Amino acid sequence: DMSEYMEKFSVSRLIGAPPGYVGYEEGGQLTEKVRRKPYSVVLLDEIEKAHPDIFNILLQVLDDGLLTDGLGRKINFKNALIIMTSNIGVRDLKDFGQGVGFATKNRQSQAGDHARSVIQKALKRTFSPEFLNRIDDLITFSSLSEEDIFKIIDISMRGVHRRIEDLGYHLELSEEAKRFVAKRGFDPEFGARPLNRAIQKYLEDPIAEEMLSGRLKEGDTLLADKDEDKEKLVLSKKVTKKSSSKSTKANKSSGDSNGSEEAEDSSAKDAEA
């Protein structure tokens, strides 16, 4: 997380403190990990928040694949894949609308080209030309659609299902409930984070209240579905068919006992004869 390296002195945390300083023998957080595992993926999240001196250090990494740590050792980055993420240009894209009309492939390609051009201009205003020239490829992510958010629900709900099952309960979501949460958690400007807030508001909090109420027993299954007026989710305990299965088993056992009694009567009659 490059937001932790916003100060000038934080550069030494990456490559290690210079000789004579505290922590000189420990090595840097970046150089030491790459030295131990040279075949690795290095993710620099939100690179624009780092101090400008860190960009100068990354120049030789992106060009020669080498970096000298605080101990004077040459750390080899040639077998490492470096990925940098950034939110630069996102604010400039807020004013760009799709306009009125059908979302044809031509319009979508024009929107993608415009987004890339806006982001490239923002990158040139933030980073130096020599830094941008050492980046192999620039990938622009498209905004998430409502259908994408619907697919992400299953991924985001894995942790919720796991926590509920650890407590001894089960949860089932109907398709209408998923559509409801996806619609409430859809925001093309902020991505998938509103979905997590919608899951907490419409699912996690009501489920927690239902558990605290004492109406549930261990092993019960909660069913989340949309109500008739389609304005909120309704949690209900799923009814199992254990009682009917028990009655059928009882009938079978009674039938078997009757059959055995008839067999005993017939055997007794044969013995008397």
N, C-alpha and C positions, 0 to 999 in steps of 0.2 A: 504494500500500500504506500504509494509515493507521497501521500499527504502527511506521512510521518517524517518526511525528509524535506521540509520546507525551509529549514534554517541552514545557514552556511556551515555550522559545525557538524551537521548531520552527514556531511560527505564522508567524514572519517568512519562513520558507522558502516558504510558500504565496503570500503577498502581496508579498514583497520586504522587504528590510531598511529601517528608517527612515533618514532623512537623517543623515549623519555616521558611519554604520556601514560596515563592510567589505561589499562587494557591493551597495552602494546603487543603482548604476546598472544592475545586471543584471536586476532585476525578480524577481517571484516565480515559482515553478515552476508554479503553477496559473494565476495571472493572465496571465502572459506567453504561455502556450500558448493560452489562450482568446482573448486579444487578437489573436493571429496567425491562429487558426482558430476564429472564433466559432460556426460550424456544426459542432459536434462532440459526441461522447458522453463525458461525464466519469464515470469509474467510481471510486468511493471504496470500496475493498475493506476489510472488517472495520472499519467506521466506529466501533464501540464502543471500539476501542483508542486512538483519538485523544485528545488533551488536551481537556478541557472548553472551553477558550478557542476551539478550532476550531469547536465547535458554535455559539458566539455569532457567529463570522464568517459561518458558513453561513446564519444566519437571514436576513440581508438578501439573500443570493443566492437562497434558496428563495422569498422573498417578493417583493422588488422586481426581482430579476434583475440587480442591480448589485453591484459590489464595488470598493472603492477600494484601489489597490495602494500600494506604498511611495513611488512617484513622484507620488502624488496624482491619478492618472488614473482615470477611471470605466470599469471593464471591464464590458462588456455580456454577461450570461449568458442573455439572453432567448431566444436561438436554440440554446442548449445543452441537451442531455438529461442530467440528473444521475441516476445510479443508485448506490445505496448498498447494500452487502451486509453482513450481520451474522449471527453465530452465537448471538445472544442467545436464550435460552429452550431451547436444544438440550439442556442438562443437565436441565432440568425435564421434558423429554419422555421421558427415558430410563426413568423409573419408570412410564410409561404403556404398558400392554400391550394387545394386541388381544383377549385373552381366548380362551376355547375356543369353537369353532364355525366355521361356514362364513363366508368373506369375502364377504358379500353387499354390494350397493351401499349398503344402508341403514347397515350397520356401517362401511363405508368413509367415507361422508359424515359419520357421527358422529365418527369418528376425525379427519377433517380439520377439523371444527368445533372439536373439543377442542384440536387442535394450534394452531389460529389463536388461540383464547382464551388458551392458555398463553403463547404468544409475545407477544401483545399486553400481557398483564400484566407480562411480563418487560421489554418495551420501556418501559412506563410507569415501572417502577422504575429504569431506567437513564437515560432521556432526559427532558428537561424537557417540559412540556405544549406550550409555544410552539414547540419544535422539531418535535414529532410532528404538530402541527396544520398545519405547512407541507409535509408530505409528502402527495403526491396519492394514492398507492396503496401498499398493502402486499401483497406477494405471498409466500405461504408455499409452499416447495417440499416435495413429498412425498419420502419415503425411496425409494431405488432398490430395485427388486425384482431377483430373480436373472435374470429375462428381460431387464431393462434392462442389467444388467452384461454379459450375453451379447452384446447389440447394441453395447456400448461397446468390446468387444474389437477389432473391426475398426478402430475409430478409434485406439485406443491402439497397435495393431500397425503402423500406417503408418510410424512412425519406425523401428521395428525392421526392417521390410522394406527401407526405404530404406538403412539402414546396412549391412545384409547384401548388398544388391545393389551398393553402392559397393565392397565388398570382392571382388566377382566371384562371389558365390554367390546361390542362390535358396532360398526357404523356402515350404513349403506346410503348412497346418494342416487337419486333418480336423475334421469336425463334433464328433466325440467328444472330440478334444483341446480344442476351444473350450469344450465343456461342462465338461470337467475343470478348466480354468483359471478359468472363470466360477464354479464351485462353490467353488474354493479362495479366490477373491478376492471372495466375496460377504460383506458385512457391512452390515446395514441401519443400523447406528449410525454408521459412519465413511464411508459413501458409496463413491466409486469409487477412493479412494486404495489400499485393500487390493488392488484388481485390478492396479495397477501393480507392487506388490510381488510378487504371484503371477506376473505375466509375467516379472519379472526372475528369480525363483527357479526356475520350472519351464521357462522357455524361453530367456531370454537367457544365463544362466550355463551351462547344458548346451551351447548352441550355441557359445559361446565356447570351451569345453573341446574340443568336437569340431573346431573350426577349428585350435586349437593342437596337436592331436594329429598333424596332418599327414596324416590319412587322406582329406582332401578335396582335390579339384583345382579349379582355377578353372573355373567354369561348372557345377559340380555343384549338384543340387537336394536340399535336406534335407526330409524328410517327417516331421512331428511327429504321432504318433498315440498312442492309449491302449493299454497292453498288456493281456494277457488277464485278469490279476487285477484290473485297473482301479484300481490304486493309484499309478501313476506314468506319466509320459509317456516314450515311446521315440522316439529320433531315428534315422532310417535314411536312407541315401542312395538316392534314387529312381533306379531303373534305367531308362535310356532305350533305345529300340529302334533305335539307329543302326547296329548291326552287321547286323541283319536287312535294313535298307534298303540297306546297302552290298552285301550278297550278292545282293539282287534286281537292283540296278543292274548288278552284275557278270554275272549270268545274261543280262540283257537285252543287254549289250554283246557277250557271247560269241555269243548267238543272232544278233545283227546281223552279227557277223564271219563266222559260218558261212553266213549267207544271202548275204553279199557274195562269199565264196569259191565258192559254188554258181553264183552269177551269172557269175563269171569263167570257170568251167569250161564252162558252157553257151555263153558267147560264143566261147570258144576252139574248141569243137566246131563251132559254126556257121561260124567262119572257115575251118577245115580243109575242111568240106564245100564 
